[in-house]
Amino acid sequence: MTSLKQIWLIGFLLFANAVLSQEVKIAKANEQFDKYGYINARKIYLRVVENGYSSAEIYKKLGDTYYYNSDYVNAEKWYYKLLKEFPDAIETDYYYRIAQTLKSSGKYQESEAVMNIFFTKGGEEKNIKKFDNDPEYLQSLGVHPFKYVINKVAVNTKLSDFSPIYYKDKIVFSSTARNRDDFKKHNWSNMPFLDLYVAEIDSDGGLSNSRHLDGDVNTKFHESTPVFTKDGKTMYFTRNNYLEGKKGFDKGRVIKLKILRADLKVGKDGSEYWGDITDLPFNSNSFNNAHPALSPDGKRLYFASDMPGSYGRSDLYRVDIKKEKDSTITYGVPVNLGPEVNTRSRETFPFISENNTLYFASDGHFGQGGLDIYVATLDTDGSLKQVSNFGPPINTKMDDFGLIIKESQGSGYYTSNAAGGRGAIDDDIYYFYEKCVMTINGIVTDIDTQELLPGSEVSLLNADNIEIERVTVGEDAAFSFTTECDTRYIIRATKKLYFPKEEVVETPDQGGVIDLNIQLKLKDPCPPNDLGCILELQPIYFDYDEDYIRPDAEIELAKILYAMELYPELVIHIESHTDSRGRDSYNMKLSERRAQSTLNWIVEKGIDESRLTAKGYGETMLINNCGNDAECTEEEHQLNRRSMFIIQD
């Protein structure tokens, strides 16, 4: 995840009560942390921990360095240590952050449990308000949830590409410097600084032929998230506090973010470029303003900020734009959009569509995980009517943000790091368009332990049992298939040492999302010489005090028989066992009779007796705690009345 998306950070105190040499390291790391020098700070914290030192603060900061770079797997590791070793040193807000991390890792039950702790400790419910996706409401806005085909665009690089915006018949987007040898790296994300690029829109919605945006906008610092007036002559964009060759700092010598304005210029040769970069009056050296968006009429600017008076780490604001008679442009006083949209966490990346609908990203409303995209109607005065989660498949458990859309065309672009990238922290741009599709999301778990089963293979098959797609699930044990509406499918999951499982899915005639938890049953681990286990034999049970072969046992013995016929080299030793009821000596004799009756059955079917041996073990090898005088059910006792088939060397 790029540094611009996570520039709003909370402050931290220096560690206390450390060994002197450790204090020096930690103090240095804290300084770098507060200056957003995450990478170096992280290395120092890790080394301190490796040397045997630990504290709640170290675990918090290590967790935060990963959390705010959207590396939820590693964030979970350190937050878990925090929970386990320092449960009394956790502030309320951390429970919310930990819950979000767990959810982004696919651990929904654990996330809910931690969220309950957040509530118990006084976490404010309004800050985790759950906005359910409302299809009827979204359709009234011209948005059709779930009915999207999603494609990654070709201009993405191995680093971060994000926040596309419409500009005439093109797309302008933010990206780390590409094809340049002179770029400077940001010491927080260890990636090149961001610049603005422009790309052509292909006939299929893809993007191609990207190039640097012409003019004076791009510098050696961050430029990002532009927006253009309808006539294409004015641009607002985000940049580090750097103007006319001068850097601006806050009291802590940190360079904040500002929203700047640029005008379109025409050169003597007729070429167009951006110049006349000017500051906006509501910017400050002391706080961040970023990610501008314009209303369709160009009379109102929306943006994200952490200015004093904000509810959370970044809030959404609006400011009126007025063009005076002398053509000068003036700006009103920024107005917070209020608690219906803003929480104690991040609300950011606003976009106002052609229908005057607000789209924005937030990790403060309880959504799919990470940043989610939300949508809201706006009154003429700029107030919000209703807020709704945009829903899957565009929203995922990772960070999804920077959405733009033309409702009239049923298509748009957005940014996500769901594809993984460099440790799941790099962003890619996606194109989406309407089509009636279903998304089948799911996880594979152990039916008894409820643990995730990474490495499972999950296949999507059609009604004729023909495989359409197959995936091997990762550490989160999650799978996702995009399917057609009104169609029957089979989902098949397999994993070594587990019984396979199939689920039949009937997709409805309207798009949507189906959540599916496929639970697999673990096979008992097979000793390499246990033929019955290898053949997945049901146990050869006997009735109480009897030695005859039951009809159900014959079915299983036939498997042994056919194996011995197919493999003449097999030599089998038959073990027969009893339950504990009755005298020990009697049970030994009973098991001998059972072993012999099993052998006789196989011999009678044509197997040479020289390939078989049999022995009874009585009650000497019980497989449960149903020994003498134990109170057990009939079913539990029957488990001990069995025969086994051991391959002899």
ZADOLUM-973250 format. One record per residue (C-alpha): x, y, z; residue number from 1. Coordinates in steps of 0.001 Angstrom, whole numbers. Layout:
REM residues N
X|Y|Z|NUM
...
//
This chain:
REM residues 649
0|0|0|1
1364|3400|-861|2
2365|5914|1733|3
-242|8457|617|4
-3033|6121|1547|5
-1715|5732|5054|6
-185|9100|5840|7
-2388|9710|8862|8
-665|8001|11767|9
-1191|8143|15481|10
1603|9290|17771|11
3535|6992|20033|12
5443|7342|23311|13
9005|6220|23919|14
9544|2887|25572|15
10366|2764|29274|16
12213|494|31683|17
14557|-949|29071|18
18162|-1946|29370|19
20288|1078|28463|20
21594|-356|25181|21
18093|-1391|24210|22
16738|2040|25151|23
19065|3675|22649|24
17864|1382|19869|25
14218|1800|20762|26
14456|5576|21017|27
16021|5678|17582|28
13310|3423|16207|29
10593|5577|17746|30
12021|8638|16094|31
11965|6924|12729|32
8466|5603|13352|33
7098|9034|14113|34
8767|10343|10955|35
7149|7519|8995|36
10468|5746|8450|37
8760|2374|8870|38
11246|110|7212|39
14260|1046|9314|40
12194|1162|12492|41
10819|-2282|11816|42
14284|-3773|11416|43
15334|-2316|14724|44
12232|-3553|16544|45
12725|-7017|15084|46
16334|-7134|16196|47
15378|-6056|19701|48
12815|-8829|19906|49
15339|-11325|18553|50
17635|-10393|21420|51
15007|-11447|23929|52
13460|-8100|24776|53
9733|-7582|24491|54
7125|-5085|25581|55
3583|-4117|24725|56
4806|-1035|22912|57
7193|-2972|20683|58
4445|-5392|19707|59
2040|-2530|19054|60
4458|-708|16834|61
5542|-3806|14958|62
1908|-4662|14431|63
1144|-1139|13282|64
4000|-977|10783|65
2489|-3982|9029|66
-1146|-3012|9584|67
-775|422|8035|68
1032|-1092|5078|69
-1869|-3563|4665|70
322|-6585|5421|71
-2299|-8164|7642|72
-599|-11558|7905|73
2449|-10110|9642|74
352|-7603|11595|75
-1601|-10503|13048|76
1616|-12154|14264|77
2582|-9219|16446|78
-920|-8317|17567|79
-1300|-11939|18686|80
1826|-11614|20847|81
378|-8404|22250|82
-2870|-10162|23172|83
-1096|-13160|24652|84
1704|-11509|26612|85
335|-8059|27501|86
-3470|-8236|27660|87
-3631|-5528|30326|88
-1687|-3009|28235|89
-4021|-2816|25238|90
-5980|348|24565|91
-9572|-13|23414|92
-8861|1110|19849|93
-6350|-1692|19414|94
-9087|-4291|19786|95
-10837|-2781|16798|96
-7610|-2786|14793|97
-6867|-6385|15771|98
-10394|-7417|14797|99
-9937|-5813|11380|100
-6628|-7626|10955|101
-8158|-10994|11818|102
-11022|-10420|9430|103
-8613|-9490|6645|104
-6852|-12801|7323|105
-10129|-14678|6940|106
-10492|-15442|10651|107
-14042|-14225|11038|108
-14965|-15961|14294|109
-11823|-14718|16027|110
-12475|-11247|14624|111
-15979|-11226|16044|112
-14696|-12346|19451|113
-12163|-9506|19560|114
-14822|-7053|18374|115
-16982|-8108|21333|116
-14082|-7203|23622|117
-13950|-3831|21869|118
-17613|-3288|22742|119
-17130|-4518|26315|120
-14312|-2040|26853|121
-16430|869|25679|122
-15747|1003|21960|123
-18288|3276|20310|124
-20858|1417|18258|125
-21241|4253|15764|126
-17600|3821|14808|127
-18179|264|13616|128
-21641|752|12205|129
-22353|-2063|9774|130
-23703|-835|6450|131
-25316|-3816|4768|132
-25328|-3805|1028|133
-28767|-2682|-104|134
-29393|-3814|-3706|135
-32633|-1867|-4163|136
-31051|1323|-2872|137
-27959|876|-5009|138
-30018|146|-8104|139
-31946|3362|-7493|140
-28594|5129|-7894|141
-27940|3373|-11196|142
-25533|957|-9500|143
-26106|-2769|-9911|144
-24218|-4612|-7183|145
-22731|-8035|-7850|146
-23259|-7788|-11624|147
-19705|-6971|-12547|148
-16943|-8561|-14553|149
-13578|-7377|-13228|150
-10315|-7209|-15202|151
-6899|-5934|-14180|152
-5630|-3285|-16598|153
-2387|-3644|-18535|154
-669|-477|-17271|155
-171|-1950|-13779|156
3440|-2429|-12726|157
5057|-4573|-10059|158
4816|-1601|-7677|159
1815|596|-6854|160
-670|1932|-9409|161
-3874|3421|-8054|162
-6659|6022|-8055|163
-7630|6401|-11715|164
-9675|9453|-12716|165
-11465|10431|-15908|166
-9784|13139|-18000|167
-11473|13837|-21351|168
-11251|10496|-23214|169
-8319|9279|-21131|170
-7487|8087|-17626|171
-4967|9771|-15343|172
-3656|7701|-12447|173
-1053|7656|-9687|174
1977|5403|-9874|175
5435|4897|-8487|176
8039|6163|-10928|177
8332|3797|-13896|178
11115|3485|-16457|179
13239|5998|-14606|180
16715|5529|-13169|181
16806|8792|-11232|182
13875|8206|-8903|183
14186|8727|-5197|184
12820|6178|-2723|185
10535|7054|145|186
12049|5703|3374|187
8657|4620|4748|188
7507|2294|1991|189
10986|1764|446|190
9388|2488|-2937|191
9871|5298|-5448|192
7909|8492|-4956|193
4610|8832|-6800|194
3941|10691|-10052|195
913|11244|-12266|196
543|9335|-15529|197
-1985|9444|-18359|198
-3178|6404|-20352|199
-5392|5699|-23343|200
-8712|3878|-22832|201
-8969|829|-25098|202
-12190|-346|-26715|203
-12542|-3087|-24089|204
-12024|-674|-21177|205
-8390|-1565|-20673|206
-5634|1023|-20370|207
-2541|1313|-22540|208
220|3657|-23723|209
827|5215|-20326|210
3124|8213|-20139|211
4191|10902|-17726|212
1686|13742|-17388|213
3180|16757|-19166|214
4005|19961|-17342|215
5178|21114|-13943|216
2980|18895|-11790|217
5371|15998|-11205|218
8342|16636|-8913|219
10806|14590|-6894|220
8150|14269|-4168|221
4728|12584|-4118|222
2019|13628|-6576|223
-1215|11730|-6575|224
-5023|11564|-6876|225
-5926|14338|-9343|226
-9373|15509|-10418|227
-10275|17660|-13431|228
-12960|20243|-14090|229
-15528|19343|-16749|230
-13888|21628|-19325|231
-10530|19928|-18696|232
-8725|23203|-18045|233
-8193|22988|-14280|234
-6737|20193|-12195|235
-6653|19691|-8441|236
-4152|17139|-7119|237
-2300|15955|-4018|238
1353|16687|-3386|239
3739|16722|-474|240
4096|20217|970|241
6485|21329|-1785|242
5906|24398|-3952|243
8221|26589|-6022|244
11242|24566|-4919|245
10539|24968|-1201|246
9529|22318|1300|247
7113|23069|4123|248
7297|21353|7514|249
5159|21055|10600|250
6601|21608|14073|251
8022|18087|14069|252
9803|18660|10759|253
7360|16349|8951|254
6265|17206|5413|255
2469|17006|5231|256
182|16756|2196|257
-1539|19567|344|258
-4122|19922|-2395|259
-2787|22110|-5204|260
-4365|23553|-8332|261
-2867|23562|-11844|262
-4049|25174|-15077|263
-3856|23738|-18589|264
-1420|25665|-20788|265
-791|25625|-24543|266
2745|25946|-25842|267
3874|27767|-28949|268
3872|24466|-30816|269
266|23819|-29799|270
1161|21159|-27226|271
-702|21136|-23927|272
905|20988|-20500|273
64|21748|-16881|274
1468|24797|-15126|275
734|27713|-12784|276
756|25472|-9700|277
-956|27300|-6829|278
-1673|26573|-3192|279
-5215|26483|-1802|280
-6086|28782|1107|281
-7375|26059|3420|282
-4093|24067|3285|283
-1747|24097|6268|284
1746|23016|7201|285
266|21417|10315|286
-2147|18857|8854|287
-2860|16854|5721|288
-5318|17661|2932|289
-5479|15112|117|290
-7473|13252|-2550|291
-9677|15981|-4073|292
-12983|15290|-5845|293
-15309|17684|-7695|294
-19079|17870|-7863|295
-20484|17533|-11424|296
-21086|21285|-11649|297
-17587|22061|-10371|298
-18918|24250|-7575|299
-17871|22062|-4673|300
-14587|20350|-3818|301
-14536|17247|-1611|302
-11352|15947|8|303
-9853|13978|2886|304
-8135|15653|5828|305
-6958|15174|9390|306
-7366|18865|10256|307
-8321|19803|13824|308
-11928|18905|14549|309
-11843|15670|12557|310
-13587|12639|14017|311
-10829|10200|13106|312
-7485|9635|11412|313
-8886|11192|8245|314
-12340|12625|7534|315
-14160|13722|4409|316
-14753|17464|3974|317
-16330|19712|1367|318
-15590|23310|428|319
-17493|25626|-1907|320
-15766|27011|-5003|321
-16832|30401|-6350|322
-15737|32124|-9512|323
-15724|35893|-9033|324
-16599|38486|-11689|325
-12924|39114|-12360|326
-12502|35348|-13008|327
-10575|34800|-9799|328
-11497|31681|-7840|329
-12280|31803|-4142|330
-12949|29023|-1651|331
-15279|28798|1295|332
-14622|27307|4720|333
-14157|23496|4785|334
-17192|21646|6216|335
-16924|18192|7775|336
-19394|15718|6217|337
-20374|14590|9703|338
-20585|11422|11798|339
-22816|9508|9396|340
-19852|9090|7087|341
-16811|9916|9241|342
-15550|7600|12006|343
-12522|7430|14281|344
-10662|5574|11535|345
-10023|6466|7874|346
-12513|7928|5416|347
-10691|8830|2243|348
-10539|8754|-1593|349
-13862|10497|-2381|350
-15344|10574|-5886|351
-18504|12333|-7066|352
-20177|10655|-10024|353
-22221|12094|-12877|354
-25345|11433|-10765|355
-23954|13488|-7860|356
-23372|10309|-5872|357
-20506|10139|-3388|358
-18197|7106|-3450|359
-15495|6846|-809|360
-13245|4373|1005|361
-13311|3620|4720|362
-11952|1148|7237|363
-14024|2616|10042|364
-17372|1181|8994|365
-17582|-2551|9585|366
-17207|-4006|6095|367
-15428|-6817|4277|368
-12007|-5986|5757|369
-9307|-3367|5177|370
-10548|-377|3205|371
-13980|-890|1640|372
-15804|1246|-904|373
-19031|2922|225|374
-21658|4883|-1677|375
-23969|7678|-538|376
-26535|10003|-2051|377
-25967|13726|-1630|378
-28561|16431|-1148|379
-28160|19702|-3002|380
-26751|21233|165|381
-24081|18518|323|382
-25576|16537|3202|383
-25822|12746|3086|384
-29096|10888|2654|385
-27953|7285|3048|386
-24705|5333|3159|387
-24275|1765|1902|388
-21411|-674|1461|389
-20782|-1158|-2256|390
-20513|-4876|-1605|391
-18597|-7733|-3193|392
-17141|-8688|-5568|393
-15456|-5268|-5716|394
-15092|-5062|-1936|395
-12837|-7793|-559|396
-11122|-8564|2732|397
-8122|-6527|1549|398
-7959|-2785|671|399
-10346|-1594|-2042|400
-10544|2134|-2780|401
-10321|4903|-5352|402
-13453|3909|-7294|403
-14717|5978|-10226|404
-17836|5087|-12180|405
-20079|6210|-15017|406
-23455|4856|-13995|407
-24890|5613|-17436|408
-22365|3220|-18993|409
-22407|656|-16187|410
-18619|644|-15929|411
-15739|2147|-14023|412
-12339|1642|-12449|413
-11070|1113|-8921|414
-7977|92|-6980|415
-7298|-2978|-4857|416
-4387|-4881|-3351|417
-6408|-8111|-3139|418
-4234|-9797|-5759|419
-1316|-9932|-3337|420
1560|-8194|-5060|421
4583|-7508|-2878|422
3397|-9073|358|423
-173|-7908|-328|424
809|-4245|12|425
929|-3103|-3646|426
-2067|-1680|-5453|427
-3437|-2436|-8906|428
-6062|-738|-11050|429
-9074|-2744|-12203|430
-11726|-2127|-14834|431
-15255|-3372|-14175|432
-18441|-3532|-16203|433
-21950|-4795|-15641|434
-22905|-8376|-16394|435
-25167|-10798|-14575|436
-22619|-12859|-12718|437
-22466|-14671|-9422|438
-19500|-14835|-7141|439
-19079|-17998|-5112|440
-16761|-17268|-2204|441
-15768|-19804|387|442
-13234|-21357|2685|443
-12206|-24947|3324|444
-12124|-26032|6970|445
-11782|-29148|9107|446
-15277|-30259|10137|447
-14140|-31254|13637|448
-11628|-28556|14572|449
-12944|-25717|12343|450
-9324|-25001|11406|451
-8545|-23629|7957|452
-7147|-26147|5475|453
-4589|-24369|3263|454
-3374|-26399|303|455
-6811|-27840|-412|456
-7805|-28113|-4051|457
-11202|-26685|-4945|458
-12784|-27291|-8348|459
-15721|-25651|-10076|460
-17641|-28123|-12235|461
-20678|-27656|-14427|462
-23867|-29710|-14246|463
-22240|-32338|-16494|464
-19400|-32722|-13991|465
-16894|-31142|-16365|466
-14252|-29129|-14562|467
-14315|-25413|-15394|468
-11712|-24089|-12994|469
-9483|-25405|-10227|470
-7607|-23506|-7512|471
-5296|-24438|-4679|472
-6216|-22357|-1646|473
-3583|-20372|220|474
-3003|-19792|3912|475
-6436|-18224|4286|476
-8011|-21386|2776|477
-10233|-19116|685|478
-11482|-19633|-2839|479
-13586|-17543|-5209|480
-15266|-18407|-8497|481
-17111|-16089|-10867|482
-20063|-17921|-12384|483
-23125|-17286|-14524|484
-26585|-16604|-13134|485
-29369|-19205|-13116|486
-26992|-22152|-13485|487
-26183|-25325|-11544|488
-22598|-25908|-10453|489
-20712|-28414|-8325|490
-17987|-27277|-5954|491
-15567|-30077|-5089|492
-12896|-29821|-2394|493
-10089|-32321|-1836|494
-7051|-32523|392|495
-4587|-35271|1169|496
-5582|-37297|4244|497
-9139|-35887|4056|498
-12304|-37282|2563|499
-13366|-35246|-484|500
-16549|-33194|-346|501
-18909|-31828|-2984|502
-21562|-29138|-2762|503
-24209|-28487|-5411|504
-24884|-24778|-5960|505
-27864|-23350|-7827|506
-27165|-19727|-8739|507
-30209|-17400|-8808|508
-31367|-15476|-11854|509
-30041|-12236|-10391|510
-26436|-11543|-9576|511
-25127|-11880|-6072|512
-22642|-13553|-3791|513
-22857|-17039|-2326|514
-20763|-17763|748|515
-19810|-21406|1086|516
-17898|-23138|3859|517
-16780|-26580|2690|518
-15941|-28797|5652|519
-13695|-31814|5133|520
-13434|-34855|7380|521
-9953|-36031|8326|522
-9190|-39649|7605|523
-7524|-41561|10393|524
-3791|-41536|9644|525
-2794|-44822|8041|526
199|-46843|9195|527
2043|-47809|5999|528
1345|-51508|6542|529
-2341|-51238|7480|530
-4156|-52460|4380|531
-7571|-51795|5858|532
-6710|-48153|6406|533
-5099|-47797|2986|534
-8249|-49182|1399|535
-10394|-46953|3629|536
-12034|-50062|5002|537
-14880|-49761|7433|538
-13983|-51703|10612|539
-14854|-55423|10580|540
-17265|-55490|13518|541
-18706|-58513|15307|542
-21854|-58890|17333|543
-21492|-59214|21083|544
-20067|-62619|22051|545
-20159|-63832|18435|546
-17486|-64796|15896|547
-19436|-65130|12664|548
-18910|-62739|9749|549
-21765|-60247|9569|550
-23174|-59243|6152|551
-21825|-55730|6518|552
-18400|-57187|7291|553
-18437|-59284|4161|554
-18585|-56164|2036|555
-15392|-54901|3638|556
-13662|-58294|3499|557
-14307|-58355|-210|558
-12013|-55356|-546|559
-9227|-57314|1129|560
-9975|-60279|-1057|561
-9740|-58307|-4286|562
-6552|-56633|-3166|563
-4951|-59978|-2551|564
-6112|-61206|-5912|565
-4767|-58166|-7676|566
-1447|-58210|-5811|567
-285|-61831|-5388|568
2732|-60705|-3400|569
574|-59483|-514|570
893|-61484|2698|571
-1612|-60478|5365|572
-1718|-60858|9118|573
-5236|-60636|10553|574
-5652|-59076|13989|575
-8918|-59595|15834|576
-9960|-57694|18947|577
-12792|-57709|21489|578
-14288|-55210|23881|579
-13556|-55378|27617|580
-16785|-56951|28751|581
-16420|-60532|30027|582
-13407|-62304|31458|583
-10039|-61495|29953|584
-9281|-65150|29214|585
-12649|-65631|27536|586
-12118|-62538|25371|587
-8745|-63828|24257|588
-10341|-67071|23066|589
-13222|-65169|21433|590
-10806|-62971|19487|591
-8912|-66062|18328|592
-12157|-67484|16944|593
-12937|-64144|15241|594
-9492|-63965|13666|595
-9813|-67525|12421|596
-13315|-66976|11024|597
-12019|-63931|9130|598
-9129|-65973|7721|599
-11461|-68831|6789|600
-13796|-66494|4925|601
-10935|-65220|2749|602
-9537|-68701|2158|603
-12976|-69970|1192|604
-13024|-67287|-1489|605
-9895|-68743|-3119|606
-6888|-67141|-1438|607
-4047|-69528|-577|608
-3902|-69971|3191|609
-99|-69632|3100|610
-587|-65910|2459|611
-2591|-65426|5635|612
-1963|-65568|9361|613
-4397|-64704|12128|614
-4196|-63956|15828|615
-6588|-62805|18498|616
-5553|-60120|20974|617
-8617|-60113|23198|618
-9059|-56841|25046|619
-5354|-56053|25242|620
-5454|-53349|22522|621
-8517|-51210|23200|622
-8765|-48042|21081|623
-10692|-46028|23654|624
-11119|-45796|27426|625
-13759|-48510|27635|626
-11746|-50841|29860|627
-13006|-53095|32642|628
-15833|-51562|34663|629
-15901|-48403|32496|630
-19309|-46951|31706|631
-19499|-46875|27909|632
-22253|-46972|25335|633
-22838|-49943|23080|634
-21466|-47925|20187|635
-18251|-47233|22106|636
-17814|-50913|23007|637
-18399|-51939|19398|638
-15433|-49856|18248|639
-13199|-52367|20042|640
-14801|-55423|18386|641
-12814|-55247|15164|642
-10394|-56966|12816|643
-7352|-55376|11170|644
-5268|-56462|8176|645
-1536|-55883|8467|646
728|-56273|5444|647
3694|-58523|6274|648
7171|-57833|4882|649
//
